[in-house]
């Protein structure tokens, strides 16, 4: 999945052909265009996943292992509902 937008509270919006995801808690500073490859779930209760990250600024030459919290995963329509439910109006 590719980082396509910054959201509130330092969350990031990822997107690929299958859908979108909202992540947070990376140990790296991610930028637009970076790629996040979700590997496996580490902790179901906290939705913590092991990921591989490749940075656009390094022309995706290397993969870096990290852990992120998956806050949302689904299609664009489900994401709109997630945004309405989690945004203070």
VENHU-V47095 format. One record per pair of residues at least 12 apart in sequence whose C-alpha atoms are under 6 Angstrom apart, sorted by the first residue. I is the first residue (numbers start at 1). J is the second residue. Records with the same first field share a line. If there is no record, write none. Layout:
I->J + J
This chain:
1->14 + 15 + 16 + 35 + 36
2->14 + 15 + 33 + 34 + 35
3->32 + 33 + 34
4->32
11->23 + 24
19->74 + 75
20->73 + 74 + 75
21->72 + 73
22->71 + 72
23->69 + 70 + 71
24->68 + 69
25->68 + 69
26->68
33->56
34->54 + 55 + 56
35->53 + 54
36->52 + 53
37->51 + 52
38->51
39->51
47->69 + 70
48->68 + 69
49->67 + 68
50->66 + 67
51->65 + 66 + 67
52->64 + 65
